[in-house]
Amino acid sequence: MNRLQRTSHHLSVCAANFRRLKKLLNNFDESAYDFVLDADELMACFKILDQQRHTLLLETKQLTANKILNFKFRIQIFLDAKLAEVVSFQNEQPVPFFVVKPKSQSLDEKFQQNQMLTEWLELIFLRGMVSSTLLP
């Protein structure tokens, strides 16, 4: 896949993730959201850390009693461009494209992180229920 195709694919993934997040988080009206994903108390938590006129910084976590299954994303949401891009996973940021990649990160680290976000959001849509704390 050439660079133009990779960029186009990346933008389409980010646009689709924006639509998923906007639908899931009710157009970003609240500052925090919690979803129960199953009877084992697997939780998906979303919190808006910073809100500007054109962007949001969102922190998302998966929490469960089994700590090895916990993870955290930080997502930059561009409201005007309608894009949502992972900026860090487990507090580790992907290396920018113009820097030589260290051996500790794969060449498609950014793509993998955004793809994982896609799959996790789909899981929430399939199995998620609003936490009782959000119900009236």
VMD Tcl script that builds the backbone (N, CA, C; Angstrom):
set m [mol new atoms 408]
animate dup $m
set s [atomselect $m all]
$s set {name element resname resid chain x y z} {
  {N N MET 1 A 0.852 -1.167 0.000}
  {CA C MET 1 A 0.000 0.000 0.000}
  {C C MET 1 A 0.903 1.237 0.000}
  {N N ASN 2 A 0.651 2.154 -0.926}
  {CA C ASN 2 A 1.490 3.350 -0.974}
  {C C ASN 2 A 1.047 4.368 0.082}
  {N N ARG 3 A 1.823 5.421 0.200}
  {CA C ARG 3 A 1.586 6.405 1.261}
  {C C ARG 3 A 0.211 7.079 1.132}
  {N N LEU 4 A -0.207 7.406 -0.077}
  {CA C LEU 4 A -1.508 8.046 -0.276}
  {C C LEU 4 A -2.639 7.111 0.143}
  {N N GLN 5 A -2.540 5.844 -0.198}
  {CA C GLN 5 A -3.562 4.876 0.208}
  {C C GLN 5 A -3.599 4.706 1.716}
  {N N ARG 6 A -2.434 4.654 2.360}
  {CA C ARG 6 A -2.376 4.515 3.819}
  {C C ARG 6 A -2.999 5.727 4.493}
  {N N THR 7 A -2.687 6.924 3.986}
  {CA C THR 7 A -3.243 8.152 4.560}
  {C C THR 7 A -4.750 8.190 4.393}
  {N N SER 8 A -5.224 7.833 3.220}
  {CA C SER 8 A -6.658 7.814 2.958}
  {C C SER 8 A -7.364 6.811 3.869}
  {N N HIS 9 A -6.769 5.644 4.028}
  {CA C HIS 9 A -7.359 4.628 4.911}
  {C C HIS 9 A -7.364 5.110 6.358}
  {N N HIS 10 A -6.269 5.726 6.788}
  {CA C HIS 10 A -6.181 6.238 8.162}
  {C C HIS 10 A -7.264 7.287 8.415}
  {N N LEU 11 A -7.457 8.191 7.472}
  {CA C LEU 11 A -8.485 9.222 7.627}
  {C C LEU 11 A -9.887 8.627 7.665}
  {N N SER 12 A -10.132 7.593 6.882}
  {CA C SER 12 A -11.454 6.964 6.906}
  {C C SER 12 A -11.694 6.237 8.230}
  {N N VAL 13 A -10.659 5.617 8.797}
  {CA C VAL 13 A -10.789 4.972 10.114}
  {C C VAL 13 A -11.073 6.029 11.179}
  {N N CYS 14 A -10.349 7.155 11.140}
  {CA C CYS 14 A -10.549 8.230 12.116}
  {C C CYS 14 A -11.945 8.854 11.983}
  {N N ALA 15 A -12.423 9.000 10.759}
  {CA C ALA 15 A -13.766 9.548 10.546}
  {C C ALA 15 A -14.840 8.593 11.073}
  {N N ALA 16 A -14.663 7.299 10.826}
  {CA C ALA 16 A -15.620 6.306 11.328}
  {C C ALA 16 A -15.604 6.263 12.859}
  {N N ASN 17 A -14.420 6.361 13.465}
  {CA C ASN 17 A -14.340 6.382 14.928}
  {C C ASN 17 A -14.993 7.632 15.501}
  {N N PHE 18 A -14.877 8.764 14.807}
  {CA C PHE 18 A -15.570 9.984 15.245}
  {C C PHE 18 A -17.074 9.754 15.274}
  {N N ARG 19 A -17.613 9.167 14.204}
  {CA C ARG 19 A -19.065 8.914 14.157}
  {C C ARG 19 A -19.500 7.958 15.268}
  {N N ARG 20 A -18.703 6.921 15.523}
  {CA C ARG 20 A -19.029 5.980 16.601}
  {C C ARG 20 A -19.025 6.681 17.954}
  {N N LEU 21 A -17.989 7.473 18.218}
  {CA C LEU 21 A -17.901 8.167 19.500}
  {C C LEU 21 A -19.018 9.194 19.668}
  {N N LYS 22 A -19.328 9.908 18.615}
  {CA C LYS 22 A -20.387 10.917 18.680}
  {C C LYS 22 A -21.731 10.272 19.004}
  {N N LYS 23 A -21.990 9.130 18.384}
  {CA C LYS 23 A -23.242 8.411 18.654}
  {C C LYS 23 A -23.240 7.812 20.059}
  {N N LEU 24 A -22.150 7.186 20.430}
  {CA C LEU 24 A -22.047 6.543 21.731}
  {C C LEU 24 A -22.107 7.547 22.878}
  {N N LEU 25 A -21.476 8.693 22.705}
  {CA C LEU 25 A -21.381 9.692 23.766}
  {C C LEU 25 A -22.372 10.832 23.588}
  {N N ASN 26 A -23.443 10.551 22.887}
  {CA C ASN 26 A -24.565 11.487 22.779}
  {C C ASN 26 A -24.095 12.893 22.388}
  {N N ASN 27 A -23.337 12.968 21.320}
  {CA C ASN 27 A -22.860 14.242 20.778}
  {C C ASN 27 A -21.960 14.998 21.761}
  {N N PHE 28 A -21.298 14.281 22.668}
  {CA C PHE 28 A -20.344 14.841 23.627}
  {C C PHE 28 A -20.988 15.859 24.576}
  {N N ASP 29 A -22.241 15.619 24.950}
  {CA C ASP 29 A -22.959 16.556 25.811}
  {C C ASP 29 A -22.516 16.514 27.272}
  {N N GLU 30 A -22.091 15.373 27.766}
  {CA C GLU 30 A -21.678 15.226 29.164}
  {C C GLU 30 A -20.153 15.187 29.250}
  {N N SER 31 A -19.628 15.344 30.463}
  {CA C SER 31 A -18.173 15.307 30.631}
  {C C SER 31 A -17.658 13.907 30.956}
  {N N ALA 32 A -18.557 12.977 31.347}
  {CA C ALA 32 A -18.133 11.608 31.669}
  {C C ALA 32 A -19.267 10.631 31.356}
  {N N TYR 33 A -18.882 9.435 30.921}
  {CA C TYR 33 A -19.829 8.380 30.565}
  {C C TYR 33 A -19.280 7.053 31.063}
  {N N ASP 34 A -20.147 6.165 31.536}
  {CA C ASP 34 A -19.762 4.826 31.960}
  {C C ASP 34 A -20.715 3.815 31.329}
  {N N PHE 35 A -20.160 2.710 30.849}
  {CA C PHE 35 A -20.955 1.645 30.255}
  {C C PHE 35 A -20.540 0.324 30.877}
  {N N VAL 36 A -21.524 -0.505 31.214}
  {CA C VAL 36 A -21.270 -1.859 31.701}
  {C C VAL 36 A -21.312 -2.770 30.480}
  {N N LEU 37 A -20.255 -3.578 30.294}
  {CA C LEU 37 A -20.187 -4.407 29.099}
  {C C LEU 37 A -20.624 -5.842 29.320}
  {N N ASP 38 A -20.580 -6.331 30.550}
  {CA C ASP 38 A -21.085 -7.678 30.811}
  {C C ASP 38 A -21.290 -7.877 32.305}
  {N N ALA 39 A -21.774 -9.047 32.653}
  {CA C ALA 39 A -22.091 -9.353 34.045}
  {C C ALA 39 A -20.848 -9.440 34.919}
  {N N ASP 40 A -19.674 -9.593 34.337}
  {CA C ASP 40 A -18.436 -9.659 35.115}
  {C C ASP 40 A -17.909 -8.272 35.469}
  {N N GLU 41 A -18.749 -7.287 35.314}
  {CA C GLU 41 A -18.428 -5.897 35.628}
  {C C GLU 41 A -17.286 -5.338 34.797}
  {N N LEU 42 A -17.239 -5.726 33.551}
  {CA C LEU 42 A -16.327 -5.115 32.594}
  {C C LEU 42 A -16.919 -3.751 32.256}
  {N N MET 43 A -16.158 -2.696 32.517}
  {CA C MET 43 A -16.646 -1.328 32.345}
  {C C MET 43 A -15.882 -0.604 31.250}
  {N N ALA 44 A -16.576 0.267 30.555}
  {CA C ALA 44 A -15.962 1.199 29.613}
  {C C ALA 44 A -16.261 2.596 30.136}
  {N N CYS 45 A -15.225 3.371 30.398}
  {CA C CYS 45 A -15.376 4.706 30.965}
  {C C CYS 45 A -14.797 5.738 30.003}
  {N N PHE 46 A -15.507 6.822 29.842}
  {CA C PHE 46 A -15.093 7.910 28.961}
  {C C PHE 46 A -15.129 9.207 29.756}
  {N N LYS 47 A -14.093 10.020 29.614}
  {CA C LYS 47 A -14.032 11.290 30.326}
  {C C LYS 47 A -13.399 12.337 29.427}
  {N N ILE 48 A -14.043 13.491 29.301}
  {CA C ILE 48 A -13.484 14.588 28.522}
  {C C ILE 48 A -12.500 15.337 29.418}
  {N N LEU 49 A -11.227 15.307 29.033}
  {CA C LEU 49 A -10.176 15.950 29.821}
  {C C LEU 49 A -10.014 17.422 29.481}
  {N N ASP 50 A -10.190 17.760 28.217}
  {CA C ASP 50 A -10.005 19.135 27.769}
  {C C ASP 50 A -10.965 19.405 26.622}
  {N N GLN 51 A -11.617 20.543 26.697}
  {CA C GLN 51 A -12.562 20.898 25.641}
  {C C GLN 51 A -12.261 22.304 25.158}
  {N N GLN 52 A -11.976 22.414 23.880}
  {CA C GLN 52 A -11.755 23.693 23.228}
  {C C GLN 52 A -12.852 23.886 22.192}
  {N N ARG 53 A -12.790 24.982 21.499}
  {CA C ARG 53 A -13.840 25.287 20.526}
  {C C ARG 53 A -13.924 24.248 19.413}
  {N N HIS 54 A -12.768 23.770 18.944}
  {CA C HIS 54 A -12.743 22.862 17.802}
  {C C HIS 54 A -12.233 21.463 18.118}
  {N N THR 55 A -11.780 21.234 19.350}
  {CA C THR 55 A -11.211 19.938 19.694}
  {C C THR 55 A -11.629 19.490 21.086}
  {N N LEU 56 A -11.565 18.188 21.285}
  {CA C LEU 56 A -11.766 17.575 22.602}
  {C C LEU 56 A -10.616 16.603 22.832}
  {N N LEU 57 A -10.190 16.475 24.076}
  {CA C LEU 57 A -9.253 15.431 24.455}
  {C C LEU 57 A -10.019 14.482 25.358}
  {N N LEU 58 A -10.140 13.251 24.927}
  {CA C LEU 58 A -10.966 12.256 25.602}
  {C C LEU 58 A -10.085 11.149 26.148}
  {N N GLU 59 A -10.314 10.775 27.398}
  {CA C GLU 59 A -9.622 9.621 27.967}
  {C C GLU 59 A -10.647 8.503 28.110}
  {N N THR 60 A -10.288 7.335 27.607}
  {CA C THR 60 A -11.178 6.181 27.690}
  {C C THR 60 A -10.444 5.052 28.387}
  {N N LYS 61 A -11.174 4.303 29.194}
  {CA C LYS 61 A -10.571 3.190 29.931}
  {C C LYS 61 A -11.487 1.986 29.872}
  {N N GLN 62 A -10.865 0.832 29.840}
  {CA C GLN 62 A -11.583 -0.411 30.080}
  {C C GLN 62 A -11.140 -0.894 31.451}
  {N N LEU 63 A -12.098 -1.125 32.336}
  {CA C LEU 63 A -11.799 -1.540 33.701}
  {C C LEU 63 A -12.513 -2.844 34.016}
  {N N THR 64 A -11.813 -3.721 34.719}
  {CA C THR 64 A -12.374 -4.985 35.155}
  {C C THR 64 A -11.612 -5.465 36.376}
  {N N ALA 65 A -12.133 -6.483 37.036}
  {CA C ALA 65 A -11.452 -7.035 38.211}
  {C C ALA 65 A -10.116 -7.660 37.832}
  {N N ASN 66 A -10.013 -8.208 36.626}
  {CA C ASN 66 A -8.762 -8.783 36.134}
  {C C ASN 66 A -7.919 -7.642 35.554}
  {N N LYS 67 A -6.966 -7.153 36.315}
  {CA C LYS 67 A -6.188 -5.957 35.952}
  {C C LYS 67 A -5.444 -6.091 34.622}
  {N N ILE 68 A -5.147 -7.306 34.222}
  {CA C ILE 68 A -4.407 -7.486 32.972}
  {C C ILE 68 A -5.257 -7.092 31.758}
  {N N LEU 69 A -6.560 -7.042 31.906}
  {CA C LEU 69 A -7.455 -6.664 30.812}
  {C C LEU 69 A -7.737 -5.166 30.768}
  {N N ASN 70 A -7.229 -4.413 31.739}
  {CA C ASN 70 A -7.444 -2.965 31.762}
  {C C ASN 70 A -6.545 -2.285 30.737}
  {N N PHE 71 A -7.077 -1.237 30.105}
  {CA C PHE 71 A -6.253 -0.425 29.211}
  {C C PHE 71 A -6.827 0.970 29.132}
  {N N LYS 72 A -6.032 1.881 28.559}
  {CA C LYS 72 A -6.434 3.283 28.486}
  {C C LYS 72 A -6.007 3.882 27.149}
  {N N PHE 73 A -6.917 4.625 26.542}
  {CA C PHE 73 A -6.647 5.398 25.337}
  {C C PHE 73 A -6.771 6.880 25.670}
  {N N ARG 74 A -6.018 7.705 24.970}
  {CA C ARG 74 A -6.282 9.140 24.908}
  {C C ARG 74 A -6.590 9.427 23.441}
  {N N ILE 75 A -7.687 10.116 23.222}
  {CA C ILE 75 A -8.173 10.344 21.860}
  {C C ILE 75 A -8.336 11.836 21.637}
  {N N GLN 76 A -7.766 12.337 20.558}
  {CA C GLN 76 A -7.967 13.725 20.159}
  {C C GLN 76 A -9.126 13.743 19.172}
  {N N ILE 77 A -10.147 14.530 19.480}
  {CA C ILE 77 A -11.323 14.623 18.624}
  {C C ILE 77 A -11.333 16.001 17.981}
  {N N PHE 78 A -11.378 16.007 16.660}
  {CA C PHE 78 A -11.402 17.242 15.885}
  {C C PHE 78 A -12.841 17.455 15.424}
  {N N LEU 79 A -13.544 18.383 16.075}
  {CA C LEU 79 A -14.977 18.568 15.827}
  {C C LEU 79 A -15.260 19.087 14.417}
  {N N ASP 80 A -14.470 20.025 13.924}
  {CA C ASP 80 A -14.701 20.585 12.589}
  {C C ASP 80 A -14.397 19.576 11.493}
  {N N ALA 81 A -13.298 18.856 11.626}
  {CA C ALA 81 A -12.901 17.875 10.612}
  {C C ALA 81 A -13.660 16.560 10.776}
  {N N LYS 82 A -14.320 16.378 11.921}
  {CA C LYS 82 A -15.068 15.157 12.243}
  {C C LYS 82 A -14.156 13.932 12.202}
  {N N LEU 83 A -13.041 14.036 12.956}
  {CA C LEU 83 A -12.067 12.957 13.053}
  {C C LEU 83 A -11.767 12.678 14.522}
  {N N ALA 84 A -11.491 11.429 14.835}
  {CA C ALA 84 A -11.071 11.022 16.184}
  {C C ALA 84 A -9.839 10.146 16.022}
  {N N GLU 85 A -8.712 10.590 16.590}
  {CA C GLU 85 A -7.455 9.872 16.430}
  {C C GLU 85 A -6.856 9.547 17.788}
  {N N VAL 86 A -6.375 8.325 17.943}
  {CA C VAL 86 A -5.696 7.915 19.170}
  {C C VAL 86 A -4.368 8.655 19.244}
  {N N VAL 87 A -4.128 9.353 20.369}
  {CA C VAL 87 A -2.847 10.036 20.559}
  {C C VAL 87 A -1.959 9.288 21.538}
  {N N SER 88 A -2.544 8.415 22.360}
  {CA C SER 88 A -1.713 7.552 23.202}
  {C C SER 88 A -2.512 6.327 23.632}
  {N N PHE 89 A -1.784 5.245 23.831}
  {CA C PHE 89 A -2.358 4.006 24.345}
  {C C PHE 89 A -1.479 3.563 25.497}
  {N N GLN 90 A -2.075 3.365 26.673}
  {CA C GLN 90 A -1.327 3.011 27.884}
  {C C GLN 90 A -0.240 4.052 28.164}
  {N N ASN 91 A -0.549 5.307 27.913}
  {CA C ASN 91 A 0.358 6.449 28.123}
  {C C ASN 91 A 1.594 6.412 27.231}
  {N N GLU 92 A 1.597 5.579 26.211}
  {CA C GLU 92 A 2.715 5.553 25.266}
  {C C GLU 92 A 2.228 6.095 23.932}
  {N N GLN 93 A 2.929 7.085 23.427}
  {CA C GLN 93 A 2.542 7.711 22.175}
  {C C GLN 93 A 3.287 7.087 21.010}
  {N N PRO 94 A 2.618 6.974 19.853}
  {CA C PRO 94 A 3.342 6.490 18.684}
  {C C PRO 94 A 4.381 7.520 18.252}
  {N N VAL 95 A 5.456 7.048 17.693}
  {CA C VAL 95 A 6.513 7.936 17.222}
  {C C VAL 95 A 6.014 8.626 15.948}
  {N N PRO 96 A 6.229 9.941 15.821}
  {CA C PRO 96 A 5.789 10.644 14.608}
  {C C PRO 96 A 6.419 10.053 13.346}
  {N N PHE 97 A 5.751 10.241 12.224}
  {CA C PHE 97 A 6.180 9.621 10.966}
  {C C PHE 97 A 7.553 10.095 10.499}
  {N N PHE 98 A 7.978 11.285 10.907}
  {CA C PHE 98 A 9.240 11.823 10.409}
  {C C PHE 98 A 10.449 11.400 11.254}
  {N N VAL 99 A 10.223 10.638 12.310}
  {CA C VAL 99 A 11.309 10.158 13.162}
  {C C VAL 99 A 11.536 8.677 12.876}
  {N N VAL 100 A 12.788 8.258 12.898}
  {CA C VAL 100 A 13.107 6.846 12.689}
  {C C VAL 100 A 12.504 6.042 13.842}
  {N N LYS 101 A 11.774 5.001 13.497}
  {CA C LYS 101 A 11.083 4.196 14.502}
  {C C LYS 101 A 12.082 3.403 15.339}
  {N N PRO 102 A 11.909 3.431 16.668}
  {CA C PRO 102 A 12.759 2.569 17.498}
  {C C PRO 102 A 12.316 1.119 17.348}
  {N N LYS 103 A 13.168 0.203 17.744}
  {CA C LYS 103 A 12.847 -1.218 17.624}
  {C C LYS 103 A 11.689 -1.625 18.533}
  {N N SER 104 A 11.379 -0.800 19.529}
  {CA C SER 104 A 10.307 -1.138 20.468}
  {C C SER 104 A 8.919 -0.898 19.880}
  {N N GLN 105 A 8.823 -0.181 18.766}
  {CA C GLN 105 A 7.525 0.082 18.155}
  {C C GLN 105 A 7.505 -0.432 16.724}
  {N N SER 106 A 6.349 -0.949 16.336}
  {CA C SER 106 A 6.218 -1.437 14.966}
  {C C SER 106 A 6.011 -0.270 14.013}
  {N N LEU 107 A 6.160 -0.524 12.734}
  {CA C LEU 107 A 6.032 0.530 11.739}
  {C C LEU 107 A 4.609 1.062 11.628}
  {N N ASP 108 A 3.637 0.243 11.983}
  {CA C ASP 108 A 2.244 0.673 11.866}
  {C C ASP 108 A 1.574 0.829 13.235}
  {N N GLU 109 A 2.324 1.308 14.202}
  {CA C GLU 109 A 1.824 1.456 15.572}
  {C C GLU 109 A 0.557 2.316 15.629}
  {N N LYS 110 A 0.569 3.449 14.953}
  {CA C LYS 110 A -0.575 4.364 14.966}
  {C C LYS 110 A -1.802 3.686 14.357}
  {N N PHE 111 A -1.613 2.976 13.258}
  {CA C PHE 111 A -2.722 2.265 12.631}
  {C C PHE 111 A -3.297 1.217 13.589}
  {N N GLN 112 A -2.428 0.457 14.251}
  {CA C GLN 112 A -2.887 -0.587 15.174}
  {C C GLN 112 A -3.699 0.002 16.322}
  {N N GLN 113 A -3.249 1.137 16.852}
  {CA C GLN 113 A -3.970 1.759 17.964}
  {C C GLN 113 A -5.351 2.234 17.533}
  {N N ASN 114 A -5.455 2.844 16.362}
  {CA C ASN 114 A -6.758 3.302 15.876}
  {C C ASN 114 A -7.660 2.131 15.521}
  {N N GLN 115 A -7.091 1.052 15.002}
  {CA C GLN 115 A -7.876 -0.142 14.690}
  {C C GLN 115 A -8.403 -0.793 15.970}
  {N N MET 116 A -7.577 -0.827 17.008}
  {CA C MET 116 A -8.031 -1.384 18.289}
  {C C MET 116 A -9.172 -0.550 18.862}
  {N N LEU 117 A -9.076 0.772 18.744}
  {CA C LEU 117 A -10.180 1.638 19.180}
  {C C LEU 117 A -11.450 1.301 18.417}
  {N N THR 118 A -11.336 1.106 17.112}
  {CA C THR 118 A -12.495 0.740 16.293}
  {C C THR 118 A -13.159 -0.534 16.818}
  {N N GLU 119 A -12.352 -1.557 17.048}
  {CA C GLU 119 A -12.890 -2.838 17.501}
  {C C GLU 119 A -13.484 -2.734 18.899}
  {N N TRP 120 A -12.877 -1.943 19.776}
  {CA C TRP 120 A -13.394 -1.772 21.135}
  {C C TRP 120 A -14.722 -1.019 21.116}
  {N N LEU 121 A -14.832 0.019 20.280}
  {CA C LEU 121 A -16.098 0.756 20.171}
  {C C LEU 121 A -17.199 -0.150 19.630}
  {N N GLU 122 A -16.870 -1.002 18.677}
  {CA C GLU 122 A -17.860 -1.950 18.153}
  {C C GLU 122 A -18.318 -2.919 19.244}
  {N N LEU 123 A -17.395 -3.370 20.094}
  {CA C LEU 123 A -17.759 -4.232 21.217}
  {C C LEU 123 A -18.722 -3.518 22.158}
  {N N ILE 124 A -18.474 -2.245 22.419}
  {CA C ILE 124 A -19.369 -1.483 23.295}
  {C C ILE 124 A -20.755 -1.381 22.676}
  {N N PHE 125 A -20.826 -1.135 21.371}
  {CA C PHE 125 A -22.134 -1.073 20.711}
  {C C PHE 125 A -22.854 -2.421 20.772}
  {N N LEU 126 A -22.115 -3.503 20.642}
  {CA C LEU 126 A -22.733 -4.834 20.655}
  {C C LEU 126 A -23.158 -5.280 22.052}
  {N N ARG 127 A -22.358 -4.971 23.080}
  {CA C ARG 127 A -22.599 -5.518 24.406}
  {C C ARG 127 A -22.855 -4.476 25.484}
  {N N GLY 128 A -22.736 -3.213 25.172}
  {CA C GLY 128 A -22.777 -2.169 26.193}
  {C C GLY 128 A -24.168 -1.835 26.691}
  {N N MET 129 A -24.191 -1.506 27.961}
  {CA C MET 129 A -25.397 -1.019 28.609}
  {C C MET 129 A -24.991 0.211 29.402}
  {N N VAL 130 A -25.861 1.186 29.479}
  {CA C VAL 130 A -25.552 2.399 30.247}
  {C C VAL 130 A -25.506 2.040 31.715}
  {N N SER 131 A -24.518 2.565 32.413}
  {CA C SER 131 A -24.403 2.333 33.844}
  {C C SER 131 A -25.610 2.907 34.575}
  {N N SER 132 A -26.001 2.276 35.660}
  {CA C SER 132 A -27.177 2.737 36.409}
  {C C SER 132 A -26.993 4.134 36.968}
  {N N THR 133 A -25.744 4.587 37.116}
  {CA C THR 133 A -25.520 5.941 37.635}
  {C C THR 133 A -25.916 7.008 36.618}
  {N N LEU 134 A -26.053 6.644 35.348}
  {CA C LEU 134 A -26.417 7.617 34.322}
  {C C LEU 134 A -27.922 7.646 34.049}
  {N N LEU 135 A -28.634 6.673 34.593}
  {CA C LEU 135 A -30.079 6.621 34.362}
  {C C LEU 135 A -30.803 7.547 35.332}
  {N N PRO 136 A -31.921 8.149 34.890}
  {CA C PRO 136 A -32.671 9.066 35.774}
  {C C PRO 136 A -33.341 8.325 36.921}
}
mol reanalyze $m
mol bondsrecalc $m
mol representation Tube
mol addrep $m
